[in-house]
């Protein structure tokens, strides 16, 4: 295999890769072995026709395209390994086969984005808005109220109608005109009144209903409703109320404090809640300061980001989102059905965030380089231990799974994180 590359404008490069005839012949023979059982020729039992006879019947290139598809990924990866650090490739390749003929080597090109050079501007001592870290009495009371709600006891209501804040358990069926529409039925549906979970107007019409009653709820679907066939239409839901439940809240006293915390008195617990909120606000303020400082440092820097780099990062953002959806038991096909989105639209929408991430990373990496920021073995070990704990694996197993390339990426990420801290610490907070 031979590899040549040329640098193009806008931090792009083109690799020209030639795969030897021997490799092509080997790949073609593998395709023949894989496919011959599906090919019949007169005078031969199925799967027994010689390769030459098949090529004579169907053309000399009958197996060539599949062989090329088999060869391309490894040939590209081998080419990247061969050129080493001469090009720091930061995108997926855009491949074009320029020669694929029987009896000749295969030649293809791969256009790639290469890591842009960054020219730093000012990144120390920049002015950023001062964050308010004051914790109010109201915020403390709200945090305690949330804990009180979590520890509430659900009881059935039989002597009154449902009120906002109550949960009704109901069966319902939805109709547009005389027709019952798909997806408009449920059994034993739990609905907290006032939560805004259902279509506007639905929950309000259940206020006052009692267990065992029937309710007819009339609504109009929003014009922007995700199910286009229902958007803007009037509908009627026939509802059977099976239960009305309310939450009985515990009293805010020493006993409550002992149940939900390690403290003996409510006053001690309340002070602890305030301290936690103060710590959270301080952490959020630090992150906001760093974010504002990084944003200014990026704005002051100069770099030429190739489109292919942005496209690759946008694709990765969408792939990461798809993995999170899958972990929650939802496929992308289902997500698209619910939201009306498309894969192309998602990738297009992700480009702005992709560009922001790329610029932030490049600038922080450059600052780490200029400031001679070092990542120690202890830093690496601490990060590996953190990941091992998160995934429930041994540290050595995480290290093995990452390999040398993964550890190098981790090292760069940690250096960039230190650069973020440096830029944030050097920023000057000002009153807005």
Protein Blocks (a to p, Z undefined) as FASTA:
>chain_A
ZZdddddehhiacddddddfklmmmmmmmmmmmmmmmpccehiaehiacfklmmmmnopk
lmmmmmmmmmmmmmmmmmmmmnmmmbccfbdcddddfbdcehiacddddddddddddddd
dfehiacddddfbdcfklmmmmmmmmmmmmpccdddfkbccdehiacdddddddehjbcc
ehiacehiacdehklmacehklmmmgoiaehiacdddddddfklfblmlgopacdddddd
fbdcddddddddfklmmmmmcbfbfklmmmmmmmmmmmmmmmmmmmmmmmmmmmmmmmmp
ccdddfklmmmmmmmmmmmmmmmmmmnopafklmmmmnopafklmmmmmmmmmmmmmmmm
mmmmmmmmmnopacdfklmmmmmmmmmmmnopafklmmmmnommlmmmmmmmmmmmmmmm
mmmmmpccddZZ
